């Protein structure tokens, strides 16, 4: 699909074009809704098209209209939106929408490839499917003669009724039990893409939707090997095990080792930061070599240290621990 092709189009213009689309006019654009399920033994999602009537299509159109309205409010015109590039460890401000060029993320391109031909996607079948299989759904909007727009939303087992729960509805003064499985949809959108650019509104759900956790786990193991080679840490196995059990720590590991200046870090640099910021981190000599001591009771200190999260302010002459930053 054209949305998966690498482009150099201005991402801000693409975003604004999405906001200006007349989504409520069914003569100007069509709506297709697909679910994406992923079994434990599979890496790529299996897409299925939902057969929906006009009333249901209006509900999905209204969801997108609400998203458009959110960013067309007067307050957003006063505070221009910024579009920084997606970064694993960043913490975007309310007026920032991270974007990514899909051509740089092969894993994502492979997952989204079936959407290039919606008519080839099978009709949704509840058969042989569990509530945990459903990962996300995508609303595809196809305007005339231009690239389609894809709106993604995470799906969880809590959105499905009929398996572990039951629901009653009132008809003619009497409550009846609904026994058929139901799918529940909300009015939220996690991310959207067009012309090869993905815009991320809900970062955590976006990462869940596209299974970034498994990708990050592999990257974290590689990062741990790199850290072990460059930074002497006593109790390294404990350090590694604690990191591999924590998704945020795994993302931080990859962020640490992909920095261009990571290989330049020396024990002298580390000791200067520890002394300047008064960090509760011990260094001992072992076999004639200085090593950091990992303390599982203070699991974040070494990670934050290596991620350069202990910064000194020239203005206030005060040390800070930061949770998100971008190079100026």
ChimeraX commands (.cxc) that place a marker at each C-alpha (Angstrom):
marker #1 position 0.00,0.00,0.00 radius 0.5
marker #1 position 1.15,3.54,-0.64 radius 0.5
marker #1 position 1.19,4.23,3.09 radius 0.5
marker #1 position 4.12,1.80,3.45 radius 0.5
marker #1 position 6.27,3.48,0.81 radius 0.5
marker #1 position 9.18,5.63,1.94 radius 0.5
marker #1 position 8.48,9.29,1.25 radius 0.5
marker #1 position 10.01,12.65,1.98 radius 0.5
marker #1 position 6.67,14.47,2.19 radius 0.5
marker #1 position 6.33,17.11,4.90 radius 0.5
marker #1 position 4.81,15.27,7.86 radius 0.5
marker #1 position 3.15,18.39,9.22 radius 0.5
marker #1 position 1.28,18.92,5.96 radius 0.5
marker #1 position 0.18,15.29,5.98 radius 0.5
marker #1 position -1.13,15.69,9.54 radius 0.5
marker #1 position -3.03,18.85,8.63 radius 0.5
marker #1 position -4.54,17.18,5.56 radius 0.5
marker #1 position -5.89,14.42,7.80 radius 0.5
marker #1 position -7.49,16.99,10.08 radius 0.5
marker #1 position -9.14,18.77,7.16 radius 0.5
marker #1 position -10.69,15.65,5.63 radius 0.5
marker #1 position -14.51,15.71,5.53 radius 0.5
marker #1 position -14.83,12.37,7.30 radius 0.5
marker #1 position -18.62,12.52,7.72 radius 0.5
marker #1 position -19.31,12.66,3.99 radius 0.5
marker #1 position -19.59,9.02,2.85 radius 0.5
marker #1 position -19.53,10.16,-0.79 radius 0.5
marker #1 position -16.03,11.60,-0.39 radius 0.5
marker #1 position -14.44,8.70,1.48 radius 0.5
marker #1 position -15.14,5.08,2.29 radius 0.5
marker #1 position -14.64,3.29,5.62 radius 0.5
marker #1 position -13.25,-0.23,6.13 radius 0.5
marker #1 position -12.67,-1.73,9.57 radius 0.5
marker #1 position -10.33,-4.68,10.12 radius 0.5
marker #1 position -9.38,-6.58,13.25 radius 0.5
marker #1 position -5.85,-7.89,13.75 radius 0.5
marker #1 position -5.28,-11.06,15.75 radius 0.5
marker #1 position -1.95,-12.55,16.78 radius 0.5
marker #1 position -1.49,-16.03,18.20 radius 0.5
marker #1 position 1.36,-16.75,20.61 radius 0.5
marker #1 position 3.23,-18.77,18.00 radius 0.5
marker #1 position 3.00,-16.04,15.37 radius 0.5
marker #1 position 4.82,-12.76,14.92 radius 0.5
marker #1 position 2.65,-11.08,12.30 radius 0.5
marker #1 position -1.02,-10.13,12.73 radius 0.5
marker #1 position -3.80,-11.81,10.80 radius 0.5
marker #1 position -6.26,-9.23,9.47 radius 0.5
marker #1 position -10.00,-9.80,8.97 radius 0.5
marker #1 position -12.58,-7.37,7.62 radius 0.5
marker #1 position -15.68,-6.56,9.63 radius 0.5
marker #1 position -19.01,-6.46,7.83 radius 0.5
marker #1 position -20.62,-3.29,9.16 radius 0.5
marker #1 position -23.79,-1.39,8.31 radius 0.5
marker #1 position -24.11,2.35,7.71 radius 0.5
marker #1 position -25.01,3.09,11.32 radius 0.5
marker #1 position -21.89,1.37,12.61 radius 0.5
marker #1 position -19.79,3.12,9.96 radius 0.5
marker #1 position -21.15,6.44,11.27 radius 0.5
marker #1 position -19.88,5.54,14.75 radius 0.5
marker #1 position -16.35,4.99,13.44 radius 0.5
marker #1 position -16.56,8.21,11.42 radius 0.5
marker #1 position -17.63,10.04,14.57 radius 0.5
marker #1 position -14.58,8.69,16.43 radius 0.5
marker #1 position -12.28,10.11,13.77 radius 0.5
marker #1 position -14.24,13.37,13.70 radius 0.5
marker #1 position -13.71,13.71,17.45 radius 0.5
marker #1 position -9.97,13.20,16.97 radius 0.5
marker #1 position -9.92,15.90,14.28 radius 0.5
marker #1 position -11.85,18.24,16.55 radius 0.5
marker #1 position -9.38,17.70,19.39 radius 0.5
marker #1 position -6.50,19.11,17.33 radius 0.5
marker #1 position -8.54,21.82,15.64 radius 0.5
marker #1 position -9.46,23.49,18.91 radius 0.5
marker #1 position -8.57,27.13,19.39 radius 0.5
marker #1 position -5.98,26.28,22.05 radius 0.5
marker #1 position -3.98,24.21,19.57 radius 0.5
marker #1 position -3.94,27.11,17.12 radius 0.5
marker #1 position -2.30,29.23,19.79 radius 0.5
marker #1 position 0.25,26.56,20.72 radius 0.5
marker #1 position 1.57,25.11,17.46 radius 0.5
marker #1 position 1.88,21.37,17.50 radius 0.5
marker #1 position 5.39,19.98,17.25 radius 0.5
marker #1 position 6.27,16.73,15.48 radius 0.5
marker #1 position 9.48,15.29,16.95 radius 0.5
marker #1 position 10.80,12.01,15.60 radius 0.5
marker #1 position 9.78,8.91,17.53 radius 0.5
marker #1 position 12.25,7.94,20.28 radius 0.5
marker #1 position 11.80,4.90,22.53 radius 0.5
marker #1 position 12.59,6.69,25.79 radius 0.5
marker #1 position 11.09,10.11,25.12 radius 0.5
marker #1 position 8.16,11.48,27.10 radius 0.5
marker #1 position 6.28,13.75,24.64 radius 0.5
marker #1 position 4.62,16.90,25.92 radius 0.5
marker #1 position 0.92,17.44,25.32 radius 0.5
marker #1 position 1.64,19.61,22.27 radius 0.5
marker #1 position 4.06,17.07,20.75 radius 0.5
marker #1 position 3.04,14.25,18.43 radius 0.5
marker #1 position 5.87,11.90,17.63 radius 0.5
marker #1 position 6.14,10.66,14.07 radius 0.5
marker #1 position 8.10,7.92,12.35 radius 0.5
marker #1 position 8.98,7.10,8.77 radius 0.5
marker #1 position 7.69,3.56,8.35 radius 0.5
marker #1 position 10.44,2.72,5.87 radius 0.5
marker #1 position 12.86,2.82,8.82 radius 0.5
marker #1 position 10.90,0.17,10.72 radius 0.5
marker #1 position 10.87,-3.03,8.70 radius 0.5
marker #1 position 8.99,-4.89,11.46 radius 0.5
marker #1 position 6.09,-2.45,11.18 radius 0.5
marker #1 position 6.08,-2.53,7.39 radius 0.5
marker #1 position 5.81,-6.32,7.44 radius 0.5
marker #1 position 2.94,-6.22,9.94 radius 0.5
marker #1 position 0.96,-3.66,7.91 radius 0.5
marker #1 position 1.63,-5.08,4.44 radius 0.5
marker #1 position -1.77,-6.91,4.12 radius 0.5
marker #1 position -3.59,-3.58,4.34 radius 0.5
marker #1 position -2.34,-2.76,0.85 radius 0.5
marker #1 position -5.18,-4.88,-0.56 radius 0.5
marker #1 position -8.27,-4.69,1.62 radius 0.5
marker #1 position -10.41,-6.77,-0.73 radius 0.5
marker #1 position -8.03,-9.70,-0.31 radius 0.5
marker #1 position -8.54,-9.72,3.46 radius 0.5
marker #1 position -10.93,-12.39,4.74 radius 0.5
marker #1 position -14.24,-11.51,6.37 radius 0.5
marker #1 position -14.11,-11.63,10.18 radius 0.5
marker #1 position -14.95,-14.96,11.76 radius 0.5
marker #1 position -15.29,-15.51,15.49 radius 0.5
marker #1 position -14.53,-19.20,15.01 radius 0.5
marker #1 position -11.34,-20.63,16.55 radius 0.5
marker #1 position -10.44,-17.29,18.05 radius 0.5
marker #1 position -9.87,-16.38,21.70 radius 0.5
marker #1 position -10.26,-12.97,23.26 radius 0.5
marker #1 position -6.52,-12.75,23.84 radius 0.5
marker #1 position -5.80,-13.24,20.12 radius 0.5
marker #1 position -7.22,-9.87,19.11 radius 0.5
marker #1 position -4.41,-7.30,19.28 radius 0.5
marker #1 position -5.83,-4.20,17.59 radius 0.5
marker #1 position -8.23,-2.91,14.97 radius 0.5
marker #1 position -7.67,-0.46,12.15 radius 0.5
marker #1 position -10.10,1.96,10.52 radius 0.5
marker #1 position -9.09,2.56,6.92 radius 0.5
marker #1 position -10.38,5.75,5.33 radius 0.5
marker #1 position -10.07,5.94,1.55 radius 0.5
marker #1 position -10.72,9.38,0.04 radius 0.5
marker #1 position -11.00,9.74,-3.71 radius 0.5
marker #1 position -7.75,9.77,-5.71 radius 0.5
marker #1 position -5.41,10.21,-2.72 radius 0.5
marker #1 position -3.57,8.00,-0.25 radius 0.5
marker #1 position -5.66,6.13,2.35 radius 0.5
marker #1 position -5.44,6.95,6.04 radius 0.5
marker #1 position -5.13,4.25,8.69 radius 0.5
marker #1 position -6.35,4.81,12.25 radius 0.5
marker #1 position -5.20,2.21,14.80 radius 0.5
marker #1 position -6.59,1.30,18.20 radius 0.5
marker #1 position -5.40,-1.29,20.71 radius 0.5
marker #1 position -7.81,-4.10,21.51 radius 0.5
marker #1 position -7.85,-5.99,24.81 radius 0.5
marker #1 position -9.79,-8.94,26.17 radius 0.5
marker #1 position -11.76,-6.50,28.32 radius 0.5
marker #1 position -13.41,-5.20,25.14 radius 0.5
marker #1 position -15.02,-8.57,24.37 radius 0.5
marker #1 position -18.17,-9.79,26.07 radius 0.5
marker #1 position -19.71,-13.21,25.88 radius 0.5
marker #1 position -16.89,-15.46,27.09 radius 0.5
marker #1 position -16.22,-14.85,30.76 radius 0.5
marker #1 position -18.99,-12.26,31.22 radius 0.5
marker #1 position -22.65,-11.95,30.36 radius 0.5
marker #1 position -24.83,-9.02,29.41 radius 0.5
marker #1 position -28.56,-8.39,29.72 radius 0.5
marker #1 position -30.65,-6.05,27.58 radius 0.5
marker #1 position -34.15,-4.72,28.08 radius 0.5
marker #1 position -36.90,-5.50,25.57 radius 0.5
marker #1 position -40.65,-5.08,26.13 radius 0.5
marker #1 position -40.11,-4.64,29.85 radius 0.5
marker #1 position -38.14,-7.87,30.21 radius 0.5
marker #1 position -34.39,-8.42,30.49 radius 0.5
marker #1 position -32.88,-10.98,28.14 radius 0.5
marker #1 position -29.42,-12.54,28.29 radius 0.5
marker #1 position -27.13,-12.00,25.30 radius 0.5
marker #1 position -25.29,-15.22,24.59 radius 0.5
marker #1 position -23.53,-14.30,21.34 radius 0.5
marker #1 position -19.99,-12.91,21.66 radius 0.5
marker #1 position -19.83,-9.14,21.32 radius 0.5
marker #1 position -17.01,-6.84,20.30 radius 0.5
marker #1 position -16.79,-3.50,22.07 radius 0.5
marker #1 position -15.19,-0.43,20.48 radius 0.5
marker #1 position -14.38,2.89,22.09 radius 0.5
marker #1 position -13.83,6.41,20.79 radius 0.5
marker #1 position -10.04,6.48,21.09 radius 0.5
marker #1 position -7.30,6.40,18.45 radius 0.5
marker #1 position -3.71,5.45,19.39 radius 0.5
marker #1 position -1.93,6.30,16.15 radius 0.5
marker #1 position -2.58,7.00,12.49 radius 0.5
marker #1 position -0.59,6.78,9.27 radius 0.5
marker #1 position -0.61,8.12,5.75 radius 0.5
marker #1 position 1.93,8.33,2.93 radius 0.5
marker #1 position 4.54,6.37,4.87 radius 0.5
marker #1 position 4.35,8.51,8.03 radius 0.5
marker #1 position 3.00,7.23,11.36 radius 0.5
marker #1 position 1.72,9.76,13.92 radius 0.5
marker #1 position 1.62,8.52,17.53 radius 0.5
marker #1 position -0.91,9.94,19.97 radius 0.5
marker #1 position -0.85,7.20,22.63 radius 0.5
marker #1 position 2.71,5.91,22.89 radius 0.5
marker #1 position 2.19,3.06,25.34 radius 0.5
marker #1 position -0.74,1.57,23.43 radius 0.5
marker #1 position 1.07,2.06,20.13 radius 0.5
marker #1 position 3.98,-0.02,21.43 radius 0.5
marker #1 position 1.59,-2.71,22.68 radius 0.5
marker #1 position -0.29,-2.78,19.39 radius 0.5
marker #1 position 2.78,-3.49,17.29 radius 0.5
marker #1 position 4.44,-5.84,19.79 radius 0.5
marker #1 position 7.42,-3.59,20.44 radius 0.5
marker #1 position 7.99,-5.49,23.69 radius 0.5
marker #1 position 9.30,-8.64,21.97 radius 0.5
marker #1 position 11.42,-6.57,19.60 radius 0.5
marker #1 position 12.81,-4.61,22.53 radius 0.5
marker #1 position 13.54,-7.81,24.48 radius 0.5
marker #1 position 15.88,-9.05,21.76 radius 0.5
marker #1 position 17.48,-5.61,21.50 radius 0.5
marker #1 position 17.87,-5.47,25.30 radius 0.5
marker #1 position 19.80,-8.74,25.36 radius 0.5
marker #1 position 22.15,-7.38,22.73 radius 0.5
marker #1 position 22.52,-4.17,24.73 radius 0.5
marker #1 position 23.36,-6.10,27.90 radius 0.5
marker #1 position 26.21,-7.85,26.06 radius 0.5
marker #1 position 27.53,-4.49,24.91 radius 0.5
marker #1 position 27.34,-3.00,28.42 radius 0.5
marker #1 position 29.12,-6.03,29.87 radius 0.5
marker #1 position 32.01,-5.51,27.46 radius 0.5
marker #1 position 32.42,-1.79,28.20 radius 0.5
marker #1 position 31.28,-1.21,31.79 radius 0.5
marker #1 position 32.61,-3.43,34.64 radius 0.5
marker #1 position 29.69,-4.26,36.94 radius 0.5
marker #1 position 29.83,-6.60,39.92 radius 0.5
marker #1 position 26.70,-8.79,40.26 radius 0.5
marker #1 position 26.12,-8.33,36.54 radius 0.5
marker #1 position 23.85,-11.40,36.29 radius 0.5
marker #1 position 21.52,-9.91,38.90 radius 0.5
marker #1 position 21.56,-6.63,36.99 radius 0.5
marker #1 position 20.73,-8.39,33.71 radius 0.5
marker #1 position 17.95,-10.53,35.20 radius 0.5
marker #1 position 16.29,-7.53,36.83 radius 0.5
marker #1 position 16.40,-5.60,33.54 radius 0.5
marker #1 position 14.98,-8.45,31.45 radius 0.5
marker #1 position 11.93,-8.68,33.70 radius 0.5
marker #1 position 11.05,-5.01,33.26 radius 0.5
marker #1 position 9.89,-3.57,29.87 radius 0.5
marker #1 position 10.86,0.01,30.70 radius 0.5
marker #1 position 14.35,-1.08,31.73 radius 0.5
marker #1 position 14.71,-3.08,28.51 radius 0.5
marker #1 position 13.84,-0.02,26.42 radius 0.5
marker #1 position 16.32,2.03,28.40 radius 0.5
marker #1 position 19.09,-0.53,27.79 radius 0.5
marker #1 position 18.73,-0.19,24.03 radius 0.5
marker #1 position 18.59,3.57,24.33 radius 0.5
marker #1 position 21.90,3.54,26.25 radius 0.5
marker #1 position 23.94,1.46,23.83 radius 0.5
marker #1 position 22.69,3.08,20.63 radius 0.5
marker #1 position 24.05,6.47,21.62 radius 0.5
marker #1 position 27.03,7.40,19.48 radius 0.5
marker #1 position 29.12,8.37,22.49 radius 0.5
marker #1 position 28.44,5.29,24.64 radius 0.5
marker #1 position 31.77,3.68,23.73 radius 0.5
marker #1 position 33.55,6.81,24.95 radius 0.5
marker #1 position 32.29,6.48,28.54 radius 0.5
marker #1 position 35.10,5.73,30.98 radius 0.5
marker #1 position 35.22,4.95,34.68 radius 0.5
marker #1 position 36.58,8.47,35.21 radius 0.5
marker #1 position 33.40,9.93,33.68 radius 0.5
marker #1 position 31.27,7.67,35.87 radius 0.5
marker #1 position 33.14,8.63,39.04 radius 0.5
marker #1 position 32.76,12.36,38.26 radius 0.5
marker #1 position 28.98,12.03,37.95 radius 0.5
marker #1 position 28.70,9.94,41.11 radius 0.5
marker #1 position 30.70,12.52,43.07 radius 0.5
marker #1 position 28.96,15.56,41.55 radius 0.5
marker #1 position 25.44,14.22,42.08 radius 0.5
marker #1 position 26.19,12.41,45.36 radius 0.5
marker #1 position 24.80,9.14,44.00 radius 0.5
marker #1 position 24.53,6.13,46.38 radius 0.5
marker #1 position 26.63,3.96,44.11 radius 0.5
marker #1 position 29.75,2.11,45.23 radius 0.5
marker #1 position 32.93,1.44,43.25 radius 0.5
marker #1 position 35.37,-1.20,44.42 radius 0.5
marker #1 position 38.63,-2.56,43.10 radius 0.5
marker #1 position 38.60,-6.15,41.88 radius 0.5
marker #1 position 41.66,-7.84,40.42 radius 0.5
marker #1 position 43.29,-4.44,40.05 radius 0.5
marker #1 position 40.27,-3.02,38.17 radius 0.5
marker #1 position 37.56,-0.60,39.34 radius 0.5
marker #1 position 34.03,-2.01,39.10 radius 0.5
marker #1 position 30.53,-0.70,39.88 radius 0.5
marker #1 position 28.51,-2.64,42.46 radius 0.5
marker #1 position 24.94,-3.36,41.42 radius 0.5
marker #1 position 22.51,-3.15,44.33 radius 0.5
marker #1 position 19.11,-4.75,43.59 radius 0.5
marker #1 position 17.55,-2.51,46.25 radius 0.5
marker #1 position 18.47,0.49,44.08 radius 0.5
marker #1 position 17.87,-0.99,40.61 radius 0.5
marker #1 position 17.61,2.22,38.61 radius 0.5
marker #1 position 20.81,4.03,39.55 radius 0.5
marker #1 position 23.20,2.32,37.14 radius 0.5
marker #1 position 20.67,2.48,34.31 radius 0.5
marker #1 position 20.04,6.20,34.84 radius 0.5
marker #1 position 23.75,6.82,35.17 radius 0.5
marker #1 position 24.59,5.11,31.88 radius 0.5
marker #1 position 21.62,6.78,30.20 radius 0.5
marker #1 position 23.02,10.17,31.25 radius 0.5
marker #1 position 19.89,11.02,33.23 radius 0.5
marker #1 position 21.73,12.80,36.07 radius 0.5
marker #1 position 22.19,16.33,34.80 radius 0.5
marker #1 position 23.56,19.52,36.30 radius 0.5
marker #1 position 21.83,22.87,35.75 radius 0.5
marker #1 position 24.12,25.84,35.08 radius 0.5
marker #1 position 21.24,28.17,35.88 radius 0.5
marker #1 position 20.27,26.81,39.30 radius 0.5
marker #1 position 23.51,24.98,40.10 radius 0.5
marker #1 position 21.32,22.06,41.03 radius 0.5
marker #1 position 21.49,18.40,40.01 radius 0.5
marker #1 position 18.47,16.73,38.43 radius 0.5
marker #1 position 17.33,13.24,37.49 radius 0.5
marker #1 position 15.47,13.56,34.19 radius 0.5
marker #1 position 13.03,11.08,32.67 radius 0.5
marker #1 position 13.05,12.34,29.10 radius 0.5
marker #1 position 15.33,14.48,26.97 radius 0.5
marker #1 position 16.31,15.34,23.41 radius 0.5
marker #1 position 19.64,16.55,22.07 radius 0.5
marker #1 position 19.57,20.23,21.15 radius 0.5
marker link #1:1,2 radius 0.2
marker link #1:2,3 radius 0.2
marker link #1:3,4 radius 0.2
marker link #1:4,5 radius 0.2
marker link #1:5,6 radius 0.2
marker link #1:6,7 radius 0.2
marker link #1:7,8 radius 0.2
marker link #1:8,9 radius 0.2
marker link #1:9,10 radius 0.2
marker link #1:10,11 radius 0.2
marker link #1:11,12 radius 0.2
marker link #1:12,13 radius 0.2
marker link #1:13,14 radius 0.2
marker link #1:14,15 radius 0.2
marker link #1:15,16 radius 0.2
marker link #1:16,17 radius 0.2
marker link #1:17,18 radius 0.2
marker link #1:18,19 radius 0.2
marker link #1:19,20 radius 0.2
marker link #1:20,21 radius 0.2
marker link #1:21,22 radius 0.2
marker link #1:22,23 radius 0.2
marker link #1:23,24 radius 0.2
marker link #1:24,25 radius 0.2
marker link #1:25,26 radius 0.2
marker link #1:26,27 radius 0.2
marker link #1:27,28 radius 0.2
marker link #1:28,29 radius 0.2
marker link #1:29,30 radius 0.2
marker link #1:30,31 radius 0.2
marker link #1:31,32 radius 0.2
marker link #1:32,33 radius 0.2
marker link #1:33,34 radius 0.2
marker link #1:34,35 radius 0.2
marker link #1:35,36 radius 0.2
marker link #1:36,37 radius 0.2
marker link #1:37,38 radius 0.2
marker link #1:38,39 radius 0.2
marker link #1:39,40 radius 0.2
marker link #1:40,41 radius 0.2
marker link #1:41,42 radius 0.2
marker link #1:42,43 radius 0.2
marker link #1:43,44 radius 0.2
marker link #1:44,45 radius 0.2
marker link #1:45,46 radius 0.2
marker link #1:46,47 radius 0.2
marker link #1:47,48 radius 0.2
marker link #1:48,49 radius 0.2
marker link #1:49,50 radius 0.2
marker link #1:50,51 radius 0.2
marker link #1:51,52 radius 0.2
marker link #1:52,53 radius 0.2
marker link #1:53,54 radius 0.2
marker link #1:54,55 radius 0.2
marker link #1:55,56 radius 0.2
marker link #1:56,57 radius 0.2
marker link #1:57,58 radius 0.2
marker link #1:58,59 radius 0.2
marker link #1:59,60 radius 0.2
marker link #1:60,61 radius 0.2
marker link #1:61,62 radius 0.2
marker link #1:62,63 radius 0.2
marker link #1:63,64 radius 0.2
marker link #1:64,65 radius 0.2
marker link #1:65,66 radius 0.2
marker link #1:66,67 radius 0.2
marker link #1:67,68 radius 0.2
marker link #1:68,69 radius 0.2
marker link #1:69,70 radius 0.2
marker link #1:70,71 radius 0.2
marker link #1:71,72 radius 0.2
marker link #1:72,73 radius 0.2
marker link #1:73,74 radius 0.2
marker link #1:74,75 radius 0.2
marker link #1:75,76 radius 0.2
marker link #1:76,77 radius 0.2
marker link #1:77,78 radius 0.2
marker link #1:78,79 radius 0.2
marker link #1:79,80 radius 0.2
marker link #1:80,81 radius 0.2
marker link #1:81,82 radius 0.2
marker link #1:82,83 radius 0.2
marker link #1:83,84 radius 0.2
marker link #1:84,85 radius 0.2
marker link #1:85,86 radius 0.2
marker link #1:86,87 radius 0.2
marker link #1:87,88 radius 0.2
marker link #1:88,89 radius 0.2
marker link #1:89,90 radius 0.2
marker link #1:90,91 radius 0.2
marker link #1:91,92 radius 0.2
marker link #1:92,93 radius 0.2
marker link #1:93,94 radius 0.2
marker link #1:94,95 radius 0.2
marker link #1:95,96 radius 0.2
marker link #1:96,97 radius 0.2
marker link #1:97,98 radius 0.2
marker link #1:98,99 radius 0.2
marker link #1:99,100 radius 0.2
marker link #1:100,101 radius 0.2
marker link #1:101,102 radius 0.2
marker link #1:102,103 radius 0.2
marker link #1:103,104 radius 0.2
marker link #1:104,105 radius 0.2
marker link #1:105,106 radius 0.2
marker link #1:106,107 radius 0.2
marker link #1:107,108 radius 0.2
marker link #1:108,109 radius 0.2
marker link #1:109,110 radius 0.2
marker link #1:110,111 radius 0.2
marker link #1:111,112 radius 0.2
marker link #1:112,113 radius 0.2
marker link #1:113,114 radius 0.2
marker link #1:114,115 radius 0.2
marker link #1:115,116 radius 0.2
marker link #1:116,117 radius 0.2
marker link #1:117,118 radius 0.2
marker link #1:118,119 radius 0.2
marker link #1:119,120 radius 0.2
marker link #1:120,121 radius 0.2
marker link #1:121,122 radius 0.2
marker link #1:122,123 radius 0.2
marker link #1:123,124 radius 0.2
marker link #1:124,125 radius 0.2
marker link #1:125,126 radius 0.2
marker link #1:126,127 radius 0.2
marker link #1:127,128 radius 0.2
marker link #1:128,129 radius 0.2
marker link #1:129,130 radius 0.2
marker link #1:130,131 radius 0.2
marker link #1:131,132 radius 0.2
marker link #1:132,133 radius 0.2
marker link #1:133,134 radius 0.2
marker link #1:134,135 radius 0.2
marker link #1:135,136 radius 0.2
marker link #1:136,137 radius 0.2
marker link #1:137,138 radius 0.2
marker link #1:138,139 radius 0.2
marker link #1:139,140 radius 0.2
marker link #1:140,141 radius 0.2
marker link #1:141,142 radius 0.2
marker link #1:142,143 radius 0.2
marker link #1:143,144 radius 0.2
marker link #1:144,145 radius 0.2
marker link #1:145,146 radius 0.2
marker link #1:146,147 radius 0.2
marker link #1:147,148 radius 0.2
marker link #1:148,149 radius 0.2
marker link #1:149,150 radius 0.2
marker link #1:150,151 radius 0.2
marker link #1:151,152 radius 0.2
marker link #1:152,153 radius 0.2
marker link #1:153,154 radius 0.2
marker link #1:154,155 radius 0.2
marker link #1:155,156 radius 0.2
marker link #1:156,157 radius 0.2
marker link #1:157,158 radius 0.2
marker link #1:158,159 radius 0.2
marker link #1:159,160 radius 0.2
marker link #1:160,161 radius 0.2
marker link #1:161,162 radius 0.2
marker link #1:162,163 radius 0.2
marker link #1:163,164 radius 0.2
marker link #1:164,165 radius 0.2
marker link #1:165,166 radius 0.2
marker link #1:166,167 radius 0.2
marker link #1:167,168 radius 0.2
marker link #1:168,169 radius 0.2
marker link #1:169,170 radius 0.2
marker link #1:170,171 radius 0.2
marker link #1:171,172 radius 0.2
marker link #1:172,173 radius 0.2
marker link #1:173,174 radius 0.2
marker link #1:174,175 radius 0.2
marker link #1:175,176 radius 0.2
marker link #1:176,177 radius 0.2
marker link #1:177,178 radius 0.2
marker link #1:178,179 radius 0.2
marker link #1:179,180 radius 0.2
marker link #1:180,181 radius 0.2
marker link #1:181,182 radius 0.2
marker link #1:182,183 radius 0.2
marker link #1:183,184 radius 0.2
marker link #1:184,185 radius 0.2
marker link #1:185,186 radius 0.2
marker link #1:186,187 radius 0.2
marker link #1:187,188 radius 0.2
marker link #1:188,189 radius 0.2
marker link #1:189,190 radius 0.2
marker link #1:190,191 radius 0.2
marker link #1:191,192 radius 0.2
marker link #1:192,193 radius 0.2
marker link #1:193,194 radius 0.2
marker link #1:194,195 radius 0.2
marker link #1:195,196 radius 0.2
marker link #1:196,197 radius 0.2
marker link #1:197,198 radius 0.2
marker link #1:198,199 radius 0.2
marker link #1:199,200 radius 0.2
marker link #1:200,201 radius 0.2
marker link #1:201,202 radius 0.2
marker link #1:202,203 radius 0.2
marker link #1:203,204 radius 0.2
marker link #1:204,205 radius 0.2
marker link #1:205,206 radius 0.2
marker link #1:206,207 radius 0.2
marker link #1:207,208 radius 0.2
marker link #1:208,209 radius 0.2
marker link #1:209,210 radius 0.2
marker link #1:210,211 radius 0.2
marker link #1:211,212 radius 0.2
marker link #1:212,213 radius 0.2
marker link #1:213,214 radius 0.2
marker link #1:214,215 radius 0.2
marker link #1:215,216 radius 0.2
marker link #1:216,217 radius 0.2
marker link #1:217,218 radius 0.2
marker link #1:218,219 radius 0.2
marker link #1:219,220 radius 0.2
marker link #1:220,221 radius 0.2
marker link #1:221,222 radius 0.2
marker link #1:222,223 radius 0.2
marker link #1:223,224 radius 0.2
marker link #1:224,225 radius 0.2
marker link #1:225,226 radius 0.2
marker link #1:226,227 radius 0.2
marker link #1:227,228 radius 0.2
marker link #1:228,229 radius 0.2
marker link #1:229,230 radius 0.2
marker link #1:230,231 radius 0.2
marker link #1:231,232 radius 0.2
marker link #1:232,233 radius 0.2
marker link #1:233,234 radius 0.2
marker link #1:234,235 radius 0.2
marker link #1:235,236 radius 0.2
marker link #1:236,237 radius 0.2
marker link #1:237,238 radius 0.2
marker link #1:238,239 radius 0.2
marker link #1:239,240 radius 0.2
marker link #1:240,241 radius 0.2
marker link #1:241,242 radius 0.2
marker link #1:242,243 radius 0.2
marker link #1:243,244 radius 0.2
marker link #1:244,245 radius 0.2
marker link #1:245,246 radius 0.2
marker link #1:246,247 radius 0.2
marker link #1:247,248 radius 0.2
marker link #1:248,249 radius 0.2
marker link #1:249,250 radius 0.2
marker link #1:250,251 radius 0.2
marker link #1:251,252 radius 0.2
marker link #1:252,253 radius 0.2
marker link #1:253,254 radius 0.2
marker link #1:254,255 radius 0.2
marker link #1:255,256 radius 0.2
marker link #1:256,257 radius 0.2
marker link #1:257,258 radius 0.2
marker link #1:258,259 radius 0.2
marker link #1:259,260 radius 0.2
marker link #1:260,261 radius 0.2
marker link #1:261,262 radius 0.2
marker link #1:262,263 radius 0.2
marker link #1:263,264 radius 0.2
marker link #1:264,265 radius 0.2
marker link #1:265,266 radius 0.2
marker link #1:266,267 radius 0.2
marker link #1:267,268 radius 0.2
marker link #1:268,269 radius 0.2
marker link #1:269,270 radius 0.2
marker link #1:270,271 radius 0.2
marker link #1:271,272 radius 0.2
marker link #1:272,273 radius 0.2
marker link #1:273,274 radius 0.2
marker link #1:274,275 radius 0.2
marker link #1:275,276 radius 0.2
marker link #1:276,277 radius 0.2
marker link #1:277,278 radius 0.2
marker link #1:278,279 radius 0.2
marker link #1:279,280 radius 0.2
marker link #1:280,281 radius 0.2
marker link #1:281,282 radius 0.2
marker link #1:282,283 radius 0.2
marker link #1:283,284 radius 0.2
marker link #1:284,285 radius 0.2
marker link #1:285,286 radius 0.2
marker link #1:286,287 radius 0.2
marker link #1:287,288 radius 0.2
marker link #1:288,289 radius 0.2
marker link #1:289,290 radius 0.2
marker link #1:290,291 radius 0.2
marker link #1:291,292 radius 0.2
marker link #1:292,293 radius 0.2
marker link #1:293,294 radius 0.2
marker link #1:294,295 radius 0.2
marker link #1:295,296 radius 0.2
marker link #1:296,297 radius 0.2
marker link #1:297,298 radius 0.2
marker link #1:298,299 radius 0.2
marker link #1:299,300 radius 0.2
marker link #1:300,301 radius 0.2
marker link #1:301,302 radius 0.2
marker link #1:302,303 radius 0.2
marker link #1:303,304 radius 0.2
marker link #1:304,305 radius 0.2
marker link #1:305,306 radius 0.2
marker link #1:306,307 radius 0.2
marker link #1:307,308 radius 0.2
marker link #1:308,309 radius 0.2
marker link #1:309,310 radius 0.2
marker link #1:310,311 radius 0.2
marker link #1:311,312 radius 0.2
marker link #1:312,313 radius 0.2
marker link #1:313,314 radius 0.2
marker link #1:314,315 radius 0.2
marker link #1:315,316 radius 0.2
marker link #1:316,317 radius 0.2
marker link #1:317,318 radius 0.2
marker link #1:318,319 radius 0.2
marker link #1:319,320 radius 0.2
marker link #1:320,321 radius 0.2
marker link #1:321,322 radius 0.2
marker link #1:322,323 radius 0.2
marker link #1:323,324 radius 0.2
marker link #1:324,325 radius 0.2
marker link #1:325,326 radius 0.2
marker link #1:326,327 radius 0.2
marker link #1:327,328 radius 0.2
view
